[in-house]
Amino acid sequence: MSAAVAFDTLKFVEKLEAAGVPHAQAKATAEAFAEATSQELATKSDLAVVRADLAVVKTDLETKIEKAELRLEAKIEATKAEIIKWLFGTIGFQTLVILGAVLALARMAHS
């Protein structure tokens, strides 16, 4: 999946020595560079796989979000219906109480 970078330490040391770098320093530099470049690096194909996986995850999340929104909208509609039912029930009850009070006052006024 990932690839390591090929590195010729001997040629690197020889080039550094040809440029006047002492052998010990050239060798240490080559070893440090080899170690740094030997770690696995992501390739274009690795990134393409990750992008494809992310696209699938994104689509899955979008689907889940849409389903959650639909469930939430259904619950909101059910709650609205329940509120309206209670509202009309309360208004009806208040109307009966007011009519009862008016009738009671009317009877008291005629007595």
N, C-alpha and C positions, 0 to 999 in steps of 0.2 A: 504494500500500500504506500509506504513512504520510501524514499531513496536516500542513501548516504552519498555525500560528495566524495569522489575519488581524489586522493591527494598523494603526490609523490614527495615524501619528506626528504629523500636523498637529494633530489634535484633542487629542492628549495634551499637546503643547507649549502649545496655547492654554489648556487647563485648568490646567496648572502655572503659566503666566503670570498667569492670573486669580486664582490663589491667592497670588500675590506672589513667585513664583520668578523670578529674573532669566532673560532670554531665553537666554543662552549655557548656563546650567546646565539649563534646561528642555529645550533642544535636545540637549544631551549625554545627559541622562537618557533622553529619548525614543529616541535612537539606540541606546543601550546596551540598553534594554528591547526594542526591535525586533529587535536582533541576537540577544538571548537567546531570544526567542520564535519566531524564524524557523527554528530548527532543527527537524528532523522529529521528530514525536512518534508514539508507538505508539497506534493506535486500538483500540477493542474488537475490531474484526474482525481486526486484526493479531494481537492476543493470542489470539483464537480459533483462528487458523491455527497459531500456535506451539503452543497446547495440543494441537491435533489431531496435529501432527507429533510432539510429545513422546509422545502416546499410542501412535502407531505405533512409535516407537523403543522405548518401554517394552515393548510387546507382543513386538517382535522380540528384545529382550534377554532377556525372560522365556523365550521359546522356545529361544533359544540356551543359556541356563543349564540348562533342563530337559534338552536334548539332551546337554549336557556331563555333567550328573549321571547320566544313564542310561549314558553311556559309562564314567564313573568306576565306577559300581556294577558294570557288567559286568567291568571290569578287576579290581575287588576280588574278585568271585566267582571269576574265573579264577585269581587269585593264591591264594585260599583253597584251591581244588582242587589247585593245584600243591603247596602246603605240606603238605596232607593226604597227597598221593601220596608226597612225599619223607619225611614223618614215618613212614608205614607201611613204606616201604622200609627206612628206617634201623632201625626197631624189628625188622623181619624179619631184617635182617642181624645186628643185635646178638643176637637170639635164636639164630641159627645159630652165631655165634661162641661164645656161652655154652654151647650144647649140645655143640659141638665140644670146648670146654675141659673140660666135665664128663665126656665120653666119654674124652678123653685121660687125665684124672686117674683115671678108673675103670680103664682099661687098665693104668696105671702101678701102681695099688693091687693089681691081681690078678697082676702079674708077680713 
